Amino acid sequence: MHQVPEKAFANMCVITYIIMVNKINKDNKMIHDFIVKRKSIRAFDSEKIDDEKIYSLFEAARLAPSSLNEQPWRFIFAEKSDDAPFEKILSILADANKVWAKNASLLVIVLSKKDLDRNQKPNKHYFYDAASAVANLTFQANSLDLYVNQMGGFDSAKVQELFNVPEEYEPVVVLAIGAEGDVNSLPDPYKERESLPQKRIALNKILFSNNFDEPHSLLLKNFQHEEIVI
Ligand SMILES: Cc1cc2nc3c(=O)[nH]c(=O)nc-3n(C[C@H](O)[C@H](O)[C@H](O)COP(=O)(O)O)c2cc1C
């Protein structure tokens, strides 16, 4: 009988695996609901979020880990009902983001302190730490049936100027937060974009062993991939 060489067989397994994992498996019971549920929505419903819930978002952010426990994150936020402060944050967004972010219940500017409090030397991890805080905030939001869309499309210099941000802080990202609204309220092409599947790079492209680019043997194991939902 013709034998498939071991290496060719391994490659076949990897290829099969790539095909299986290219789309997000939303039915994977191993992944926590809050992670599975998370998505960057653009159709918000503008409802006021209870103060207690808003408070819990920032409390969750505050509990994030940070290098040397420096906690470099800072937040400026406004509720939609705040009118002028909300419009002020909206004004720093790229036009493509303004279109839908105007319907969020909450807009948050995330900033991070560039230097260490302890010795004023550069904090190599200031951006990384702010992202950890945003991740905590995001999953807390998901646990409350709220969604977060992070935006890199904003004018950093304008934030600095309009909000009197000291030089040592850098704007990192702006967050639009709220409950999911009606997709049909969005203009095209935003409406179509909402129904596109969430896609991810296959695990074998990002998970290595021994050397960079050498897929980890974990990927050759026979995982259960029940139904693949996109
Ligand atoms: C740092 C960062 C910046 C982003 N900037 C924008 C943005 O300016 N506008 C936008 O509509 N989405 C933005 N996104 C959302 C991404 O497009 C989204 O996370 C990605 O397409 C994956 O989709 P998902 O979050 O629904 O899984 C940003 C996300 C991150 C993490």
The ligand as an ORCA input file, in Angstrom:
! r2SCAN-3c Opt
* xyz 0 1
  C      -7.047     49.663     18.237
  C      -8.297     49.488     17.405
  C      -8.696     50.506     16.556
  C      -9.890     50.378     15.825
  N     -10.317     51.429     15.079
  C     -11.529     51.381     14.483
  C     -12.064     52.530     13.855
  O     -11.465     53.623     13.832
  N     -13.297     52.417     13.266
  C     -14.013     51.258     13.283
  O     -15.129     51.243     12.745
  N     -13.533     50.143     13.908
  C     -12.307     50.171     14.513
  N     -11.826     49.070     15.180
  C     -12.614     47.828     15.205
  C     -11.964     46.762     14.328
  O     -12.223     47.050     12.977
  C     -12.509     45.369     14.744
  O     -12.104     45.078     16.050
  C     -12.013     44.267     13.808
  O     -12.495     44.462     12.503
  C     -12.472     42.895     14.286
  O     -13.875     42.830     14.390
  P     -14.576     42.405     15.755
  O     -14.039     43.349     16.827
  O     -16.043     42.601     15.544
  O     -14.204     40.999     16.037
  C     -10.653     49.178     15.915
  C     -10.230     48.150     16.765
  C      -9.080     48.302     17.520
  C      -8.690     47.200     18.464
*
